[in-house]
Amino acid sequence: MSNGNPDVEQLDAPPPVSAELRAKILADPNVAKIAAELEMSVEEFVNTVGYYMNNPGVEPAFLVVSDENLRKMGVEPPTAEAIEANVRASVEAIKAGQAPSGFDEARSKPVELNAQDGEAVTTKDAELDDAVKKGRTPVKP
């Protein structure tokens, strides 16, 4: 499962994609540039993109590298405290995103439209009263 670099263990490379999918991916003029920036061959990049296009539910794989090998590659591994701080900050960010906003608070009870002593409020305009009543009750066939 190694790609020749003894410092990094990787999963097997994605399988080659169909000629049609390969042509579709290579139609993007930025493919070669992106592959170069990722330090991948165009073939490897096309197969990787094609794999995820063919398997949309698959989560991307990640590399596990020892601290010693990271240092050999010129990367200083994070301390346990830095990892813990990152996890705590991530949890707080998730909690903040799930917290209700001030707009979600229960609202006060709407104003009652009945007069005191249980009498319905009416207008002096009989036509308006009829229109309101018609709007509240379903039309009978």
C-alpha positions in Angstrom: 0.0 0.0 0.0 2.9 2.3 -0.4 3.6 4.5 -3.3 7.4 4.1 -3.1 7.8 6.7 -0.3 8.5 4.8 2.9 7.5 7.8 5.0 3.9 7.8 3.9 1.4 5.0 3.8 -1.4 5.5 1.4 -4.5 3.6 0.3 -4.3 2.0 -3.1 -4.8 4.5 -6.0 -8.3 4.9 -7.4 -9.1 2.7 -10.4 -8.8 4.1 -13.9 -12.0 5.9 -15.1 -13.9 5.3 -18.3 -12.7 7.1 -21.5 -15.9 9.2 -21.5 -15.4 10.4 -17.9 -11.7 11.0 -18.5 -12.6 13.2 -21.5 -15.2 15.1 -19.5 -12.7 15.8 -16.7 -9.9 16.7 -19.1 -12.2 19.2 -20.8 -11.6 21.5 -17.9 -8.5 23.6 -18.9 -7.4 23.9 -15.3 -6.9 20.1 -14.7 -3.2 20.0 -15.5 -2.6 23.2 -13.4 -4.5 21.8 -10.4 -2.7 18.4 -10.6 0.6 20.2 -10.7 -0.3 22.3 -7.6 -1.3 19.1 -5.8 2.0 17.5 -6.9 0.0 14.7 -8.7 0.3 13.4 -12.2 -2.6 14.3 -14.4 -3.5 10.6 -14.7 -3.6 10.2 -10.9 -5.6 13.4 -10.6 -8.1 12.4 -13.3 -8.6 9.0 -11.7 -9.1 10.5 -8.2 -11.7 13.0 -9.4 -13.4 10.3 -11.5 -13.5 8.0 -8.5 -15.4 10.6 -6.4 -17.7 11.5 -9.3 -18.6 7.8 -9.7 -18.9 7.3 -5.9 -20.5 10.5 -4.5 -21.2 9.0 -1.0 -17.5 8.0 -0.4 -15.7 10.2 2.1 -12.2 11.3 1.1 -9.3 9.2 2.5 -6.6 10.8 4.6 -3.0 10.1 5.3 -1.5 9.0 8.6 2.1 10.1 9.1 4.2 9.7 12.2 5.6 12.8 13.8 9.1 11.7 12.9 8.2 11.4 9.2 6.4 14.7 9.2 9.6 16.4 10.5 11.6 14.7 7.8 9.1 16.3 5.3 9.7 19.7 6.8 6.4 19.9 8.7 6.3 20.4 12.5 3.6 18.3 14.0 1.0 20.0 16.3 1.3 19.6 20.0 -1.3 17.8 22.0 -2.4 21.1 23.5 -2.8 22.6 20.0 -4.9 19.7 18.9 -7.0 19.9 22.0 -7.5 23.7 21.5 -8.5 23.0 17.9 -11.1 20.4 18.9 -12.5 22.6 21.6 -12.8 25.5 19.2 -14.5 23.3 16.7 -17.0 22.0 19.3 -17.8 25.6 20.4 -18.3 26.7 16.7 -20.7 23.7 16.2 -22.6 24.6 19.4 -22.8 28.3 18.4 -24.2 27.2 15.0 -26.9 25.1 16.7 -27.9 27.6 19.4 -31.2 29.3 18.8 -31.1 32.9 17.8 -32.8 35.7 19.7 -35.5 35.6 17.0 -36.6 32.1 18.0 -37.9 33.2 21.4 -41.6 32.6 22.1 -43.7 35.6 21.2 -46.4 37.1 23.4 -50.0 36.1 22.9 -51.7 37.9 20.1 -54.2 40.6 20.9 -57.7 39.3 21.5 -60.3 40.8 19.2 -63.2 40.2 21.5 -64.6 43.1 23.5 -65.1 42.9 27.2 -68.0 40.8 28.5 -67.5 38.4 25.6 -69.1 40.5 22.9 -67.6 40.3 19.5 -66.1 43.4 18.1 -68.0 44.6 15.1 -67.6 47.5 12.8 -70.2 50.0 11.8 -69.9 48.9 8.2 -72.1 45.9 7.6 -70.6 45.2 4.2 -67.1 44.9 5.8 -68.5 42.6 8.5 -70.0 40.3 5.8 -66.8 40.3 3.8 -64.7 39.3 6.9 -67.2 36.5 7.7 -67.1 35.2 4.1 -63.3 35.3 4.2 -63.2 33.2 7.4 -65.7 30.5 6.5 -65.2 28.1 3.6 -67.5 28.6 0.6 -70.3 26.1 0.6 -71.1 24.5 -2.8 
